[in-house]
Amino acid sequence: MVYFFMFAISSVLFEFGIKTNPTKKIMILLSVLSLALLAGFRDFSIGTDVQIYGIYVFEDIKNYHSILELIFNNEMSIELGYAIIAYISWHISHNPHFFFFMVGLINYSLIALAICKYKDDISPTMSWIIFLCLYFSDTFNIMRQTLSLSVFLLGFNYLTNKDYIKMILCSFFAVLFHTTAIIGIIIYFIYYILNKPTFNPSKTAFIIICIAFGATIILPYILPVLINGGLLPEIYKRYLGEGTLRLSVNSVLIRLIPLFIIFIFRNNLKQQNDYYFLLLMLILDTLICNLATLNDTFERISLWFGYFRIFAYSKLVTSKVINRKKNRIILITFFLVYSIIIFYYQVILKGGNQIYPYTSEILGI
């Protein structure tokens, strides 16, 4: 299978890059490049948004004669950062495959950089595998948002290191790729609040969870009232959908199993500064993802919280958290199998993002 084969190659290269200092950058670059080539060589039928935000944008970008015209007279109703990547790609090559390669290269490079900067607190290779199995398929589809999420995740590293200037820059660029990055800025603020000495992180996180849980219950009832009363613009009708709010057993169960393991090792994890924050993000991801039964848009909103699974799960396999080597090996095996099963279930069985089977006329497959 193409995806698992490429994931294995990329992960091995990433592991060599982490372990071998002299060739670190080269190995990680090769790891990223292998995935970017996979993104670039794919047929235009791979990914549900390719024809709309991929081919259409790339074809339309040729109407702009300078990057200044694009910046000050952008009539494509597309985020500027994404449009600039399309503009630069088109002036290098008129082939859309090159544009998809560039989007992938930037996306995966940012994720790799975010993981490497956080490597002292996680298992970097495990984080990379979790990203590949849980979120790689999204990069073939919602390209603008995943670019924004990658910048956001990098900005989180700067936030934890109190490098606020770079964090603000990341926030700015994240919004340039996708306007929903405003949610990411709110998440930054939540992290800042939880780490303030004047706040009790466990109580604050509990309050936020209670508010979020309450909001998910009353949302289907209060949204129509607010919209019909003119308190919210009609654009918010998209969140009403035609579905009904119910328990999405599979989506919730997928997230509850790792949360149960985190609960088991909570005493070990509490020694980590970001324990309550990461736990909060995982719980909010579970709550918001369940709202996808009401409208699919909520599944994309949940990504802003769910991307922290990349860090949270891999924390559990580090010697800082789990002292006994036997337990670490068990957890590594579990998360490896778990990640592969999730990819198989979401992408192959359910057809998520419509990226399976992988086809490429260029590669002849």
Secondary structure, 3 states (H helix, E strand, C coil): CHHHHHHHHHHHHHHHHHHCCCCHHHHHHHHHHHHHHHHHHCCCCCCCCHHHHHHHHHHHHHHCCCHHHHHHCCCCCCCHHHHHHHHHHHHHCCCHHHHHHHHHHHHHHHHHHHHHHCCCCCCHHHHHHHHHHHHHHHHCCCHHHHHHHHHHHHHHHHHHCCCHHHHHHHHHHHHHHCCCHHHHHHHHHHHHHHCCCCCCHHHHHHHHHHHHHHHHHHHHHHHHHHHHCCCCCHHHHHHCCCCCCCCCHHHHHHHHHHHHHHHHCHHHHCCCCCHHHHHHHHHHHHHHHHHHHCCCHHHHHHHHHHCCHHHHHHHCCCCCCCCCHHHHHHHHHHHHHHHHHHHHHHHHHCCHHHCCCCCCCCCCC
